[in-house]
């Protein structure tokens, strides 16, 4: 029997596994459900929560923006399933170190922050749809996508 793993969930996976209207829900939801069924610890961070609600509170062609009450209810649902990693001083220090060792610029610094959070919390696996954007960190973490899952 396999020991439960700590697995970090990127925003793109979180959105598509929890919001029925999001594109690729039918593919991503069962992908995440397998990790839940295995008993793995699923993790997100404050950054992921902010990005999640950035996407769900703005007009989309496939869904209406969430209201304040819906945000509250959805966050409670997320907290029932996902652990939330806090951005501590240790995360910031790891982030700055990664920026030195893994050249990263512009919007890609958000990726470095996710990886820094993972490293501080002892999480080595990231579920993401952005494998190409994050492959620069493949010496530090394992990237798994429903698109390339074997």
Buried (B, 14 or more C-beta within 10 A) or exposed (E): EEEEBBBBBBBBBBBBBBBEEBEBBEEBBEBBEEBEEEEBBBBBBBBBBEBBBEBBBEEBEEBEEBEEEEBEEBBEEBEEBBBEBEBEEBBBEBBEEBBEEBEBEEEBBBBBBBBBBBBBBEBBBBBBBBBEBBEBBEEBBEBBBBEEEE
